[in-house]
Amino acid sequence: MRASRLVSILLLLQTRGRMTAQELADALEVSVRTVYRDVESLSAAGVPLYGEPGHAGGYRLLDGFRTRLTGLTTGEAESLFLTGLPTAADDLGLGAVVTATQLKLMAALPAELRDRAGRIAERFHLDAPAWYPDADHTPHLTEVAEAVWHNRAIRMRYLRWAEPRETIRTAQPYGLVLKAGHWYLVAGPAEQIRTYRISRIVDLHVLDEHFVRPDGFDLATHWQNYLAHFDARRHRSTATIRLSPSGFDRFPHFMEATVVERARRTATSPDADGWTRVAIPIASVDQALPELLKLGADAEILAPTELRERLTATLNGLSRIYRTAS
């Protein structure tokens, strides 16, 4: 670990120029005292490293010195695809590896390209999770990732949505997907590929059994097909609603993309009052009711009758509560 840290100090100074002991400590997540000891060790080893005193001082390498310790390790090369996803890398236990990879890549670039890459990093940041929902608790994620990487079968106790809730599954983990801040496992066997939400794994054992991935299996393609079929299975019914001009404008802010796209395709011309009729897919009356309530008085449910009656009963109940409260 210390040897890796010494290399990181060299790469940091090579890519960023002068850095204070505190800045190095923050970057490496160690104490300032540890940085002092590491700098002394580098100097004793003959590295042309010197400190500049004063408020604007810090450590820097002698002009013209460049370390050649920029070769990527196997783990660093494997983590390249995560360099733009710091949260995902941390979830998988690869945060430190990704940081080292970025340092080595930056150190290997000519000064002009290094500056341009640095400006990109300063100006753009990807934060995958949504704003308000709490992050999933995924204590088994790292184990699953190891099994995915080494083609090892797993046996898990899994909490399903349907009855019976708890089930035991033996699976061949093909890949991991991060969707809207939630981790999912895509797993075989090939004749029945399933998707599991990592947070719903209650217990997990990585088996000694190895498996062979199906020829031609592409995780990204499979996931896109899965999403398309998932929406088709989930949206088993249709609701017809009227939207006020304001409701039609606000509709995309409250509904998911599939519903918005269908509403746009089925929208009629505004009537005499400016209201637009649309048909939208719904999974069930229970699911659709709270979603449509978000639109308040800017939406009127026309069909199905059960959904309209449920909304009427809900509004009557609210009216009684607030009439009593006043």
Number of C-alpha atoms within 10 A of each C-alpha: 5 9 8 9 15 16 17 22 22 21 25 22 19 24 22 15 14 20 19 20 20 17 14 23 18 13 13 19 11 13 13 17 12 15 22 14 10 17 21 14 13 16 12 11 9 8 16 13 18 15 15 13 10 7 7 9 13 18 19 20 18 13 10 7 11 15 14 10 13 17 12 15 12 8 12 21 13 13 19 15 11 20 19 16 15 19 18 19 19 15 14 18 15 19 19 14 21 25 19 24 25 18 21 23 16 22 23 20 13 10 13 9 12 17 15 11 13 14 11 11 11 9 7 9 11 9 14 15 16 12 10 6 8 10 14 13 13 17 15 18 21 15 16 23 18 14 22 20 13 12 19 20 24 22 15 17 16 20 19 14 9 7 8 8 9 15 13 14 12 17 21 26 27 26 20 21 17 12 11 12 18 18 20 18 21 20 21 20 17 15 7 7 15 15 16 16 18 21 18 18 21 16 13 19 15 16 13 11 10 13 16 12 14 12 7 6 11 11 14 11 9 12 14 11 11 15 11 11 11 11 15 13 11 12 15 11 14 16 20 17 21 21 23 20 16 13 21 22 10 14 20 15 11 14 15 11 11 13 18 19 13 14 22 14 11 14 17 14 11 14 11 7 8 11 21 21 21 21 21 21 20 19 16 15 17 11 10 17 17 11 13 19 15 14 19 9 11 18 22 20 19 16 14 14 11 10 18 19 14 14 20 13 12 13 13 11 12 12 12 10 11 9 9 8 7 5
